[in-house]
């Protein structure tokens, strides 16, 4: 032992040796690893690549493909092991490139290729295919197999979005493991045996998982392909840039891939704190909407009753004149801004600066369909905080439908027994199966439900065991958000150390709130003011009140009552058709900047393609409008809008009105209205692959209520409040609480919002047979 | 064809009760379904999925691994003629030709009256008795074409009904363990005491 070493030993006697640290040798290099880690994972931190097909760092190893064989020295000489199934050990000596290893790896590849059709020239995976790449890097170069290969029908649709080519499949178990282990939707499985082993769905049950697109991304061959990308491009023609998905507020890391200035694919990117590489199908495939022919490409102004194309200068001038006239005649309070959650942080800041310069205080980025943005001022939790918490309380919508990747993360935490979930819900949600306790409540009674849970010794005991994270969002659009706020306050009073993960769903609602686009007022009072004729100019920033405001009648009256409407949007919507001026905004992937996810994490947005037509980024529209109005906001480029957000004030509780729900007449059913992943959202309906996936309007009742009413499942029924009625198709759903009725929001067909009034605390409906 | 009958559902629950996890009862209940319909029908696979708490795809994945589960209707009697080495040497090919001619069908198909499905089989582990065959997995040894004719006549005439039940019925007598006589199902992770026979000693 050298002198230096002994000296350092003496100095470091105080150092505690990490019991989980393991040191091993890979190809002569010393590698530091953690106890329990796999050899292949440790080798990934060195320059020595071990070939693999089935191993995926986010899933349990199965040792299915045998491609990652390496040699480990043992007492009886070197031994061949699969490095994806063998944990590291102290002093282990691993060789990944000896003659024996090469021979084994070449042998496996030859076997994998025995039945694999070499149709690479017509295969979508060609060029980015692990089998192709590793056949070149680790394969024998030629095959001794001259017999006829296995043949199957090619390809078969295993869902609306995913196609399976069984000839190409190498049976690595990645897609099936993803489906059961990660997504919790084991709808595909290995079937048959031996040479006939193949992945299949049940004959008439498609792989209708919200996460099916991930299997396409992780397939190491071209066996699984996604309809929206099939035969669209060759990987070597794709250019890519990293960005963040804004389909909801989870903030999944994505890679935008384009060719010839057209977005062709989104891929998930692994962000350890957020999405772990996964995307939901809506986020993955709604890129199609960017390429939609329906987009606004040029500014429009109203002439007579129709919108006609015009130049930017004249449209901006008209918009500026409208705003100027409104401010000078009726004051800044006659101008209101709705929306902003579609915007990047920089866009939201530009509009907030313009609003404050003009003295506009009426603005809201939500449309009366979320929770007060005070939730961002409560003690905050990150996604990782939630997934490592002892207990997670869900006072939220169905996360599988609204924030799908957050559902994956919480499901993972619950199934690995790290976290216990206590769910308060009106019907079974995606997480109900994984919840430790799923507690049903009738709308309006969540405070009572929370209080009785807190008084339960078992639940109180669980909550006292460690940290508690409350996932807080708007579960029901047909009830006042005050009930949720009161329920949260009850938890906060009992467990002041509990932190909050706010799950407002709109893409960049948190960024818009931080920029100040939600300060001061709320959508309902703005809409009410508009309906009463107090709003001279209503500016819609990617907002569509006619589709999104729960009180449809209020939205209609507001848009009719607003004297002028300026819409800044990418797509024609019900509301933009009512506008006097339409300013076309650049879409996702056509503008850069940053977005803020539900945790408050600022994430990059990248521009990959040129904006369609003459559409412009929202910040630029705000800046130019400011210039026209003589209200210079001092912005020359997007860089002027980069800001470090000041820490916001912290609240312990939410402000509540203390409302209490009226008694329900026993003949009535209390209405629950919530979202499904696929609905009439503009990015979904303008994506051809997703447009037809909505379940459609309908009403879902507990079978016992259906029996009591004497109605027939599958038939239309009359659903009425004291003042109005609509016709909806009746469905039975065991998980709907007796005495309540569930209606999916914003679906094709009859609009349930006809029955919803913003001032009602809850909505009770009567369901009757049509006669 | 059909979901499990109420009587079979009751048996299925009894079977499920023998295992720590419902899913472990999958294969016994697949046999029950095959006993009911003579094959494993799609609807019964869906029903089994509900009963044991997995998806139909998982039921199909497991069931299709096993050669003896049929997913299309087969005859009342499944005639498997062994074609592996010993039997082939002792004339199983001639036996198969004879069977095809006699029944008027090719191997792999069913007689139009739904009585017999004829199949090739691999080694049935009775090489000393070659050529052998099985009717619903009941052996017939050292078969000659004449004996095969008699067998087919007897099957058609119902003479073997006592010995050979219709396809799917594994045993004439069903095992029943009354609930109060069972030891009860305990999930492995819930076992917190060592078994009695260890008598306090450590396992290793």
Interface residues (C-beta under 8 A of the other chain):
Chain A: X180 X185 X186 X187 X188 X189 X190 X191 X192 X193 X200 X201 X202 X203 X204 X205
Chain B: X42 X45 X46 X54 X55 X56 X57 X58 X59 X60 X61 X62 X64 X65 X66 X67
